[in-house]
Structure formats: structure tokens, C-alpha cells
Amino acid sequence: MCTRTRMHVLPSRHCLPPPRTNIHHSMTGFAQYPRFGLLAAVIACTVVQGALGESRWANIAMAPPDPILGVAAAYNADPATKKVNLGIGAYRDENGKPLVLRCVREAEKQIANDESLNKEYIPIQGLEAFLKVTTDIIFGKESSAVKEGRVAVVQTLSGTGALRVAGGFLQKWHPGKNVYISDPSWGNHHGIFQQCGMTTQAFRYLTPSMKLDIEGMLADLRAADKGSIFVLHTVAHNPTGVDPSQEQWLLIAEVCKEREAIVIFDTAYQGYASGDLEKDAWAVRYFVNDLKMEVFVTQSYSKNFGLYGERIGALSIVNLDDSTAEKVLSQLKAVIRPMYSSPQLHGARLVATVLNDESMTATWKSELKHMSDRIISMRVELVNALSAVKCPPPNANFADYSHITSQIGMFAYTGLSKDQCHVLTDRFHIYCTKNGRFSMAGVNPGNVGFIAQAMKEAIASAPQL
């Protein structure tokens, strides 16, 4: 070993002077280490104070776990070999596996093999090819609003991002108005608008026996101030699966016009709910194409394209004329620019590629129908399994489980109590949100009997807890 080589090592923290609140006093403790110089002393002092002092964020409270995503985290952490995830709303096939649609696989191959494409930024408002097809999907290709250029549309980070951009726009251009959200609703609705500095309120939506409380809903909306903001689910209401009939939509529209409301249609399940894109868009098209109302419409391609991780969605604002639409678009871009600047490219290309190809579009519609039919069939299978094990209804509000088959979309609002859901999880390793919402995509022929038997035992034992 070369005896001429010497290493200068900073003393350990055990040898350093204790941290002081006065930086000058802390610095003087390094006078005995002149060879390290002033810079080294400052660095060492900072390290010591950071290591031994209290973080400036130490008093921040721990945020509660997300009621939906927290279910998935708990499921993944459970070492049990037999467990069921009925929490998060993501499609699973008959074997409980995630599904990538064939049309998406084909579009990815086409994109990957097209060497003319690049990975440059796309415009603030999004990929033009995507923007064209997304308005056709929700409003219809023959919609006068689309043909006349009255729709200001931007690509967003799925439906959540669409709602957030809508909130930012409304907070600036329609401030001071309350946002009315159904009770119950998707757990993120209140948080999104509250983060925009807006006040949210609930309107009645569901009876104790899982029917639409149309009288209560209309009364609450009529009591809202003029110009209030109403958030309505286009189809497959989350979490209940209880939708208005077309006749009830007519009544809702009358109240919206009477109160001069800003209507936001949140569209997460078009085509996935019934397997029919046109049928699932009926409410939006009635307001826009028949009544010529100015409305906001959000879209998500997570469920109906299986593009959960691609975060592809859109926000459309329908206006009475094209010049207003142009100004609205400019202000939507002004909201987006400081938020995330430009949306992501790949998922938008996937949707645009599929919907601009007749063959791939036909494949998509077929796959969409298959997913919808599987969910509908599992509703029937679950009710049949509950009947087979003689499972009693969850409480006195129900005569049977027919409410599960009358609901539509991803979720079944079972009527199970929080305690009954705890039994499902703690004893049977069946995970769901504590309001009794089941993701029907997690039910399959291999576990439906197990779920039914577990529900029977949870209902029997929960009152004793």
C-alpha cells in the first residue's frame, strides 16, 4: 500500500458539534477542521441539521387511503391463495385476467410499423385525429352541433382529467356556483371540484330499495340556485348502476332548463353498459341534438377500450355558435397549458387508429358487446347462486336480489352494510368497497358460488359483531 496516499474523511456525526438554531453558532464548531474549508463545513452542517432535526413537513397529517384504490392495495397485499377482488372498476375476462382488446393489439402493430410517425409533442388540445372521432362517438356523426363546429373539444387525461379541466374552466368563467352531485356518486367527484375551489352539494338519487328517487332528485335540483352546476352520469351510474329511464330524462331536462343549469355529463361507460354505443349516448344526444342545450360532456376510454393505463379521455363543451366555441377552446387550452401542457400521444393514436378503420371499428364493437354481455350474464349468475344457497336479502328493504339484475354497467350496488363487507374481507378474503359496491368484472364462473356462500354467511354473522 502506498504510504504517500492520504484520504481526508469528514468526521462522523457522532464527533460533530450538535445542531443549533443559529447557523453562525453551528458553523463555529467546524473551526477545528480547517482543512475542509468553509464549503465543506456548510454542507456538513446542513446534513447534520437535516439528519437530527425535524422535517418541515413532520406535522402534516397522513391522508386517508383512497376508498377504491385502497381496496386494490389491500387485495394485492393479502397472501391468501383464494381471494377475490371486487373493488376497482377494471374489466376481467372469464378467468379473472386483464384483457387487451384485439383491436388495440392490431392498432399497436400498425403504429409500431409506421416509421413515418414520431414522438413529438402534440397540440395543447390534443391529437386532431382523436378529437374528430371522439365527438362522433358521443354526439353522433350526424349531430348538427358537430357539423356546425359548435363543439369545443380537448383531449384530456381520461375522464378524471376532463372533469378537472371543466372545473378549472368553470371556476374562472362561472364562479361562485355550487356543484350538485348525486348521493351516492363516484368517490372522486366531490374531490375534483373542491380542488378547483368550488363548493359541492349532494342531491338525492337512490331509495333504500335501490330504485331511482326521481321525486327527491327533481326536488333537490329545483331548489338549486339558477346557474348551478349539475353533474349527471350519462349511463351506468357509478356506484349504483341505477339509471333514469328515457321518460325520466325528459323530466330531468326540464328542470335543468328551468334552473338554467350548467350540465356536466360524465361519460365513463358508453358502449360498455349495454353493448350499444348509440343507446348508451341517448341522454347526451337528447340534450344536445334535440333540445339544443349548451352542455359539458366528459369521456373516458378506460372501460370501453380497456385503455386504463393510457389515460385517454376528452372534454367537449357544446355552444350555440361556432365563434363562441372557438373562444371557449382558447380558454380550455389556457387551463391545460399550466396544468400539464400537452396530453399524451400513444393512447390517442390507438383510439384514432381503431375508429378510422372500418374493420378495426367493427372488431371493437364486437369486443365491446362481448364485455357488456359477460357482465350482464354474471349479474344473472350471481343472483341465481344467491338463490341456490338460500341467501337472505341484506336487509329489510329488499325482498330479493332482483336489484342486481335491474342495474347496469360495471358495478352492482348490493345493499350490503359496512359490517357485512368487513366480514367478506376478513373471513373470506373478498375485497369490495365498504358501501357494498361490487365490480361485476371480478365475478366469474369459477368464483360466483364462493361469493354467494360468503355473502350468506356475512349477512348471518354481521349483526352479531
Disulfide bonds with the S-S distance in Angstrom:
none
